[in-house]
C-alpha cells in the first residue's frame, strides 16, 4: 500500500512528492477507467503508486531505463497496487511493448530527452494508442518560444549547462510533432509551479 512517508531507502524525488496531488486531480477526469496504461520514464515510481489505486481496472505498466529498474521495482513491490505491473526496460529509441494502450503518461521527461528522443517517444506512442486513447505529458513548457516564468528560464539554463541537448520544449513544436504522428493536442492544463499537463489524442 502507498505510504505518505519515504521512510525506506527507496529512490525518492521531492518534485514527484509535491506534484502528485495536482496531477492526479487532472488525471481523474481524463484517463479511461479500464485498459492498459504505459508510463514512460517512471523514475522513482512515486507517481505510479499514487495514481494507479484510483483506477483499479486500469492496468499500469511502468517503464524505465535499465539502470533505474532495480530501485523502481523495489518501490513497486513495497507500495504498488495490484493493478501495477512490474516495471520493464524501455528505451524509446529501441524496442517497444508489442501491444496497444488505452493511455500513456510521462512526467518531466521531454526536457531531459534530446529532441530526437522526444520525437521517438511521440512516434512510439502515436503507433500504440487505441482510437480515443490519451497521452498525458507533464512538465514545464515554453509557449510561443517564450518562458512562462523566470523560474522556468533558470531551470532551462541549468539543463543546458548540464547538456546542450536538454531544455524546455515549445508547446507548439510538441503539437506539430504530435500531428506528424496522427495525434492532436486536445488540452494544455496549467498546474502549480509553472508546469503544464498536455493532453494528446489520436486524430
ZIGI-V380091 format. One record per run of one state. SS is the DSSP state (A for helix, B for strand, O for the rest). FROM is the first residue (numbers start at 0). TO is the last residue. If there is no record, write none. Layout:
ss/from/to
SS/FROM/TO
SS/FROM/TO
This chain:
ss/from/to
O/0/12
A/13/26
O/27/33
B/34/39
O/40/44
A/45/53
O/54/56
B/57/63
O/64/64
A/65/78
O/79/82
B/83/88
O/89/99
B/100/106
O/107/113
A/114/125
O/126/127
B/128/138
O/139/139
B/140/142
O/143/144
B/145/145
O/146/148
A/149/161
O/162/167
B/168/169
A/170/179
O/180/181
B/182/190
O/191/193
B/194/201
O/202/202
